[in-house]
Amino acid sequence: MSDSESNSSENDEITSEEREKIKQRLSNLSFEELQKMKEEIGSKLYNETIFQTKSQPSKTTFKRANKNRPREMSSKRPVRLENNVIPVKHVLNRDPRFEPMCGTFDKKTFKKDYKFVNDLRKQEKTQLLKQLKETEDKKKIKFVIRRLENQIREEEKKERLEQEERKEKSEIKTKLKAGEKVHFKKRSVKRLEGLISKFEQLKKSNKLQKHLEKRSKKVSAKERKKLNNIS
């Protein structure tokens, strides 16, 4: 043992003077209070501090019951430092969406690569419309057709908005190059223009009247709900 280790062990040990002071203070406590304190700090630490007693590990001596019997041996064996275990390769699961090695997300490339999905939806819708004429269970097919129509409409809406945005950016760039004053549209103006474009598209597909009726019913239902809440 080094000098530093021996000094630290000496410093850690409690002196007889300190022990006597602790005993003096404990003498003012009742038996019940002493028991509670003993439970709190643990009987081992309590005994070591007050009575300077350290629990020694019991050593078992193995003997023969008689000379004809085998000697008793401990089943405990020290663990080897090196075990001849075949190492198992750890499989690390990776999510390509958050893996820098897989590159970054490019919206334009993604749209280009998966453009066929919307075409497949249109084909599926055409097939379902044919099936609708022949089948008896029309409710299920109508539901799928309606869902496909919504998906196609939403995709076309996104494409239209992106085209308008590209057009606006191109106009701004041209004006900046020419040294002209650039006017940025307000959000409210963009929203109004979007609604106009939507109505124009619905009119082309002869669905404007149906849309207006549906919208009118929705507004009426909201108004009725408000009146019911007031009353």
C-alpha positions, 0 to 999 in steps of 0.5 A: 500500500502506498503512503497516500493510500494509508493516509487516506484510510487513516483520515477516513477512520473515526477517532476515539475522541470523535466517537466519544462525542457522538456517544455523548450526544446519543445518550440524550436520545431515547431508545425509540429515537436511537432505533429509528436512527439506526434504521435510517443509517443502517445497523452496519454503519451504526455499529462501525461508528459507535462500537468500532466493529467491522463485520468480517466475511465468514470463511468456510473450511471444507472437510471430509465427513470421514476419510472414505468420502470425497472432500466438500468443495465450493461450487463458486469459481472465479470468472476468467478474464478472457472467455473464449466466446464467439463475438456476435456482430451487433446489427444497427437498425438505420432509418434512411429518412434520417441517415446523412449517407442517404442524401437529403430530401429533394422535393422536385426529384421526389415529385418527378420519381413518383409522378406515376402514382397519380396516373395509377389513381386515375386508371384505378378510378376508370376501372372502378367506374366500370365495375360500378355498373356491373356490381350489386354492392355499389356502396363500397366501390363508391367510397373508394372512388370518392377517396381516389377523387379526393386524392387526385384533386388534392394532388392537382391542387398542389401542382397548380399552387406550385406552378403559380409559385414558380411563375411568381418567382420567375416574374420577380426575378425578371423584374429584379434583373430589369431594375423594376420595382417588385410588388410582393402579393399579400397572403390574403390576395394569394388565398383569393387567387387560389379560390378563383383558380379552384372555382375555374377548375370546378367550372371546367369539370361541371362540378361548380354547382355541386360544390356550391350546393355542398358548401351551402349545406355546410354553412346552414348546418353550422348556423343551425348549430350556433342557434341551438347553442344560443337557445 
